[in-house]
């Protein structure tokens, strides 16, 4: 059980906790103790997510960047555990809802780890990414490369989420960290103009599965649009919204 990090704590405490967690997590995963591995991830996120979201730690603003990265790493480790638990059943790929769920979880976990890998490197990250590559290869073998929905969007402009100015007039850079916040350009009045079917989408979650396709009444092949994902709200730090006051 990790000790609580109080308001007077410093960055060395949560870094030490994260380091101990990763070592413990790896040992549990090697023994296939998935429930215990997921539990320590959940505990870390609940403890530090609340402190992060309420900005009540007495640390330098830039140290919130480090805490954010660690939280995203631990969330990715939790998602990887969930993937292992689901796919340990050799018949998991025969259930359509499970296939779709695993694919989205795979995308989420990979994007979080890719973000973290810009800042941290290590055996655990390398191992998980290697396994994710193997799972993605399984999808290609079992279901092909696939097709995806890709929406075309028109908008009035974009503003920076850090300073709320037009992104062309501010000095912030999308994707960079600023005091625990990830910079992005927020669209103004976005509207979907069209939806294209593509092989290389921006968002792999918008995949069209074979069971989404059926014959129309006139016997022409069509896609059941109501079953398709056109847009997602995913971001690497989306799980932290629950801790914002």
C-alpha positions, 0 to 999 in steps of 0.5 A: 500500500502506498503512503499518502502524498500530503499537500506538503509533499515534493516531487521526489515522493510521487516519482519514488512511488511511481518507480516502486509501482512500475517494479511491483507491476512488472513482477505481478505481470510476470506472475500473471497476477492481473487483478493485483497489477491493475489494483495498484494502478487504480490506487495510484491514479485515484491518489495522485489524480485527485491531488493533480486535478485540484492543484493542491501540491506544494511543488513547482508548476513544472513538476506538474508536468512530471506528475501528469506524465507518470499518471498517463504512464500508469493509466497505460499500464492499467489498460494493458492489464485489461487487454491481457485479462480479456485476451487470455481467453483463446476465443476472445476474437470470436465475440464481436463486441469484445473485438471492438472493445479490445481494438479501442483499448489497444489504440488508447494504450498505445497512444498514451505510451507513445506520449510517455515515451517522448519523456521516459524510456525503460524496460516496461515501456518497451515490453508493453509496446512490443506486446501491443505490436504483436496484438496489432499484428494479430488483428491484421492477420485475423481481420485485415488492415481494415477501412476507417471513417474519416470526417472532413470538418470545417471550422471558424478558427482555433484558439489555444487552450492555454491562453485562449488566444488565436493559435496564430497569435500565441507562443504556445506549441500544440502537444507541449506541456505547460504546468501540467496541461497539454497544449492543443488548439480548440476548434471554434464552431466545428461542423462535419462537412463530409465523411470519407472511407479511408485506409489510413485515418487519423483516428484508428478507433473509427474502424469499420468492421465486417459486421458493420456492413450489410446489404440494403433493401435494393441488394446494394452493399452499404454501411450501417452508419448508426453502428460506426464511430465517426469521431472520438473524444480520446485524449491521453489525459482524458481519464483525469477529467473526473478529478477536476473540480 
